[in-house]
């Protein structure tokens, strides 16, 4: 039986914290930043945490289960 491969995009997108939470970088921070407010850009700096409704799906992509 062949090896089960991890989803390549998922392993680049998601990181697992020490406490077991899965974080990701929030979108829309790459370019066109001059039109975005400072408040909005500041909020985008914070890592997003995967919602519990999507946790099983993300874990399956990362082959954690």
Backbone as a printed PyTorch tensor [residue, N CA C, xyz], in Angstrom:
tensor([[[  0.8450,  -1.1850,   0.0000],
         [  0.0000,   0.0000,   0.0000],
         [  0.8890,   1.2470,   0.0000]],

        [[  0.5740,   2.2670,  -0.8410],
         [  1.4210,   3.4580,  -0.9190],
         [  1.2930,   4.3310,   0.3300]],

        [[  2.2830,   5.1900,   0.4780],
         [  2.2510,   6.1340,   1.5970],
         [  1.1110,   7.1200,   1.4080]],

        [[  0.5470,   7.5820,   2.5070],
         [ -0.4950,   8.6050,   2.4620],
         [  0.2020,   9.9550,   2.5130]],

        [[ -0.0750,  10.7830,   1.5320],
         [  0.6120,  12.0740,   1.4450],
         [ -0.1950,  13.1760,   2.1060]],

        [[  0.5180,  14.1090,   2.7300],
         [ -0.0980,  15.3000,   3.3080],
         [ -0.4460,  16.2600,   2.1780]],

        [[ -1.5160,  17.0020,   2.3370],
         [ -1.9210,  18.0060,   1.3550],
         [ -0.8590,  19.1060,   1.3350]],

        [[ -0.2210,  19.3210,   0.1760],
         [  0.9390,  20.2220,   0.0930],
         [  0.6030,  21.6630,   0.4570]],

        [[ -0.5510,  22.1620,   0.0100],
         [ -0.9130,  23.5470,   0.3330],
         [ -1.2010,  23.6910,   1.8180]],

        [[ -1.8030,  22.6760,   2.4120],
         [ -2.1540,  22.7450,   3.8300],
         [ -0.9150,  22.8210,   4.7150]],

        [[  0.1150,  22.0750,   4.3820],
         [  1.3080,  22.0990,   5.2380],
         [  2.0500,  23.4290,   5.1560]],

        [[  1.8360,  24.1860,   4.0550],
         [  2.4280,  25.5170,   3.9350],
         [  1.5510,  26.5880,   4.5910]],

        [[  0.2600,  26.3270,   4.6830],
         [ -0.6960,  27.3280,   5.1610],
         [ -0.8750,  27.2950,   6.6660]],

        [[ -0.9730,  26.1090,   7.2470],
         [ -1.3290,  25.9670,   8.6550],
         [ -0.1210,  25.6060,   9.5080]],

        [[ -0.1020,  26.1360,  10.7360],
         [  0.9320,  25.8060,  11.7210],
         [  0.2340,  25.3460,  12.9880]],

        [[  0.8420,  24.4070,  13.6850],
         [  0.2690,  23.8920,  14.9250],
         [  1.0170,  24.5240,  16.0900]],

        [[  0.2790,  25.1150,  17.0260],
         [  0.8900,  25.7500,  18.1880],
         [  1.2500,  24.6880,  19.2260]],

        [[  1.9480,  25.1100,  20.2420],
         [  2.3320,  24.1910,  21.3040],
         [  1.1470,  23.6400,  22.0680]],

        [[  0.0690,  24.4170,  22.1400],
         [ -1.1230,  23.9620,  22.8560],
         [ -2.0440,  23.1150,  21.9790]],

        [[ -1.6780,  22.9440,  20.6910],
         [ -2.4640,  22.0900,  19.8080],
         [ -3.4320,  22.8160,  18.9030]],

        [[ -3.5010,  24.1460,  19.0080],
         [ -4.3740,  24.9000,  18.1230],
         [ -3.7240,  24.9910,  16.7400]],

        [[ -4.5500,  25.1830,  15.7330],
         [ -4.0400,  25.3180,  14.3740],
         [ -4.2620,  26.7530,  13.9310]],

        [[ -3.1850,  27.4260,  13.5200],
         [ -3.2470,  28.8250,  13.1280],
         [ -2.9370,  28.9680,  11.6460]],

        [[ -3.2800,  30.1380,  11.0960],
         [ -3.0060,  30.4380,   9.6960],
         [ -2.8180,  31.9380,   9.5490]],

        [[ -2.2080,  32.3450,   8.4620],
         [ -2.0250,  33.7680,   8.1700],
         [ -3.2880,  34.2800,   7.5110]],

        [[ -3.7820,  35.4170,   7.9800],
         [ -5.0250,  35.9590,   7.4370],
         [ -4.7960,  36.4860,   6.0130]],

        [[ -5.8020,  36.3360,   5.1450],
         [ -5.6530,  36.7910,   3.7610],
         [ -5.7620,  38.3080,   3.6270]],

        [[ -5.5330,  38.8050,   2.4250],
         [ -5.6030,  40.2160,   2.0040],
         [ -4.5270,  41.0850,   2.6510]],

        [[ -3.4010,  40.5040,   3.0130],
         [ -2.3070,  41.2870,   3.5890],
         [ -1.1170,  41.3600,   2.6330]],

        [[ -1.2580,  40.7780,   1.4490],
         [ -0.1250,  40.6750,   0.5420],
         [  0.1960,  41.9430,  -0.2340]],

        [[ -0.8090,  42.6470,  -0.7160],
         [ -0.5630,  43.8210,  -1.5610],
         [ -1.7630,  44.7540,  -1.4780]],

        [[ -1.6810,  45.8810,  -2.1650],
         [ -2.7200,  46.9240,  -2.1440],
         [ -3.0120,  47.4010,  -0.7230]],

        [[ -1.9560,  47.6840,   0.0260],
         [ -2.1190,  48.0370,   1.4290],
         [ -2.3850,  49.5270,   1.6490]],

        [[ -2.1540,  50.3510,   0.6480],
         [ -2.3240,  51.7980,   0.8540],
         [ -3.7850,  52.1750,   1.0510]],

        [[ -4.6870,  51.4390,   0.4310],
         [ -6.1110,  51.7710,   0.5650],
         [ -6.7400,  51.1920,   1.8230]],

        [[ -6.0310,  50.3210,   2.5250],
         [ -6.5810,  49.7150,   3.7400],
         [ -6.2230,  50.5680,   4.9510]],

        [[ -7.1210,  50.6460,   5.8940],
         [ -6.8900,  51.4800,   7.0720],
         [ -5.8440,  50.8230,   7.9790]],

        [[ -5.2240,  51.6530,   8.8070],
         [ -4.2230,  51.1390,   9.7460],
         [ -4.8450,  50.1400,  10.7080]],

        [[ -6.0730,  50.3990,  11.1220],
         [ -6.7710,  49.4910,  12.0320],
         [ -6.9630,  48.1160,  11.3880]],

        [[ -7.3360,  48.1310,  10.1280],
         [ -7.5550,  46.8740,   9.4060],
         [ -6.2560,  46.0970,   9.2270]],

        [[ -5.1770,  46.8020,   8.8750],
         [ -3.8760,  46.1500,   8.6840],
         [ -3.3290,  45.6060,   9.9960]],

        [[ -3.5660,  46.3320,  11.0750],
         [ -3.1220,  45.8920,  12.3980],
         [ -3.8470,  44.6150,  12.8010]],

        [[ -5.1410,  44.5530,  12.5050],
         [ -5.9290,  43.3580,  12.8230],
         [ -5.4870,  42.1620,  11.9940]],

        [[ -5.0080,  42.4010,  10.7940],
         [ -4.5660,  41.3170,   9.9180],
         [ -3.2120,  40.7430,  10.3220]],

        [[ -2.4560,  41.4740,  11.1640],
         [ -1.1680,  40.9620,  11.6320],
         [ -1.3190,  39.7330,  12.5170]],

        [[ -2.4240,  39.7040,  13.2600],
         [ -2.6570,  38.6220,  14.2220],
         [ -2.9590,  37.3350,  13.4740]],

        [[ -2.3500,  36.2490,  13.9160],
         [ -2.6100,  34.9450,  13.3090],
         [ -4.0580,  34.5410,  13.5520]],

        [[ -4.6950,  33.9600,  12.5300],
         [ -6.0440,  33.4490,  12.6830],
         [ -5.9920,  32.0520,  13.2860]],

        [[ -7.0120,  31.6870,  14.0300],
         [ -7.1200,  30.3460,  14.6130],
         [ -8.2570,  29.6340,  13.8920]],

        [[ -8.0210,  28.3930,  13.5010],
         [ -9.0360,  27.6290,  12.7670],
         [-10.2410,  27.3930,  13.6670]],

        [[-11.4200,  27.6730,  13.1390],
         [-12.6660,  27.5090,  13.8730],
         [-12.9340,  26.0270,  14.1300]],

        [[-13.5640,  25.7420,  15.2530],
         [-13.7860,  24.3370,  15.6330],
         [-14.6390,  23.5840,  14.6180]],

        [[-15.4680,  24.3050,  13.8560],
         [-16.2930,  23.6520,  12.8370],
         [-15.4390,  23.1010,  11.6910]],

        [[-14.2860,  23.7210,  11.4440],
         [-13.4140,  23.3030,  10.3410],
         [-12.2150,  22.4890,  10.8090]],

        [[-12.0890,  22.2760,  12.0960],
         [-10.9070,  21.6440,  12.6530],
         [-10.6880,  20.2250,  12.1320]],

        [[-11.7370,  19.4250,  12.0690],
         [-11.5940,  18.0510,  11.5870],
         [-11.1250,  18.0230,  10.1360]],

        [[-11.6550,  18.9320,   9.3270],
         [-11.2720,  18.9900,   7.9180],
         [ -9.7950,  19.3420,   7.7600]],

        [[ -9.3390,  20.3420,   8.5100],
         [ -7.9380,  20.7660,   8.4200],
         [ -7.0160,  19.6730,   8.9370]],

        [[ -7.4100,  19.0150,  10.0020],
         [ -6.5990,  17.9120,  10.5250],
         [ -6.4930,  16.7800,   9.5200]],

        [[ -7.5740,  16.5470,   8.7800],
         [ -7.5380,  15.5030,   7.7690],
         [ -6.5870,  15.8840,   6.6310]],

        [[ -6.5620,  17.1680,   6.2620],
         [ -5.6210,  17.6240,   5.2320],
         [ -4.1740,  17.4570,   5.6860]],

        [[ -3.9270,  17.7080,   6.9710],
         [ -2.5780,  17.5960,   7.5180],
         [ -2.2370,  16.1800,   7.9460]],

        [[ -3.2020,  15.2790,   7.8360],
         [ -3.0290,  13.8660,   8.2160],
         [ -2.6760,  13.7360,   9.6920]],

        [[ -3.3910,  14.4950,  10.5350],
         [ -3.1540,  14.4380,  11.9760],
         [ -4.0330,  13.4140,  12.6540]],

        [[ -5.0920,  12.9720,  12.0010],
         [ -5.9900,  12.0030,  12.6200],
         [ -5.6450,  10.6160,  12.1860]]])
